[in-house]
Amino acid sequence: MNAPDRFIPYARPSRYLELIGPVFQSQTDAATIGIRLDERHGNARGFAHAGVLVALADTLMGHTAQRAGPPDTRLVTVSLTTDFPATARLGDWLTGTATVQRIGRTLAFTNCHFTADSRLVLTASGVFASVSPRDPS
């Protein structure tokens, strides 16, 4: 998959992202990701499926909040709100950027937006809860 020069492979891969990726991140800002939309991302009408966009927004906002929090912060999604002002088309380069609004003792609040070839296609906000690391035993 081709990505713009300023993008590198995503630093936080997962089995799910491997299924829909490759996902890339900006070399200068890990809170910005990108993906080339292909036929795997399509719905029955030939546009990018909203579920793919929501999954990427959830991942981006959660990881951005986790990096902004104290060391060893582990977050889980509590709430996502999404709006789709336009459609993303297969073949588009999709770029998303997240910002952290606030990180408290137990909750983190984030926003993000995604564009596809300069069209705003998703805005989202997320709330994430801090959880204890799993007991290794």
Helices and strands as residue ranges (DSSP letters): E 7-9, H 15-20, E 24-26, E 32-36, G 39-41, H 50-68, E 75-83, E 93-103, E 107-116, E 119-130
